[in-house]
């Protein structure tokens, strides 16, 4: 009986050990799960941040892609517009070439007509000399006619004076009267002929003057057309050069000229181009070469290069005065442009020393303005 009661008491510690062990395992599993959950949360949090960054980058790339697509579309539209403008400009240039050929033909015809008119003008001058001589002859004939009429009247008065005197008139006197009448009739006929010839000569002279005036008007119109065409290319030259050079304070437009300050091309008292000056002249040469391709061959254009200095004198072995310095600088610029591909027959240089200032004042600002190189697209 006592043994039976002692057996359940002996089994309870075993149950306690089992339960303790099971509890420890459960606690260990819970701890492992909590740690795993913590690491998983950290991993998921990092992935969320990375995913948010990736989404932001994707949104930014999508915006940039949309902007690039829009830019590409704008560029395509601009390209289409420029292609249309280029085609229109090409057609307009071809039309202008055709018109220029017509004008050249008219000019050649006008030159031939001018040569003919020169001969006609010479003949006209000779005709005027003949007219003047005829007028003098007419005046002399009129004087002779007046004298003959006076003599005739006098003799008729003598014939009609008295019967006694009538009887004294001899056949010789009557013959003289008849001869005077014949001479007067011949003089009147010659006067009529000379007057008619004079009228015809004056009418011919007026017609030739009208032709000469008309020819002069046509030549003036052709010349005005050439001047207008040169002005258009000069304006295009200014526009292209302004785009290339940009908004610079040391390069400006004065009237129909581009003005480069000497400081950007040369050192003080020197005619040797510096590197910065050569760079600016490269842009100028490129622009002018491109423009010269569009200028018609018969338009005899030149690039004037004028050198100017300030009023302060210079006296060196190389440059005894500002004349030599300004001329040497203009020639140096011309030679450099020729080396960049511009034809030498299109270059015209001149040096004006200090005698054509932009600002006549006597201060540093005026000196800076007056030290310059000027470029002008002109016609021979």
Secondary structure, 3 states (H helix, E strand, C coil): CHHHHHHHHHHHHHHHHHHHHHHHHHHHHHHHHHHHHHHHHHHHHHHHHHHHHHHHHHHHHHHHHHHHHHHHHHHHHHHHHHHHHHHHHHHHHHHHHHHHHHHHHHHHHHHHHHHHHHHHHHHHHHHHHHHHHHHHHHHHHHHHHHHHHHHHHHHHHHHHHCHHHHHHCCHHHHHHHHHHHHHHHHHHHHHHHHHHHHHHHHHHHHHHHHHHHHHHHHHHHHHHHHHHHHHHHHHHHHHHHHHHHCCCCCEEEECCEEEEEHHHCECCCCCCECHHHHHHHHHHHHHHHHHHCCCCCCCCEEEEEEEECCCCCCCCCCCCCHHHHHHHHHHHHHHHHHHCCCCHHHEEEEECCCCCCCCCCCCHHHHHHHCEEEEEEEEC
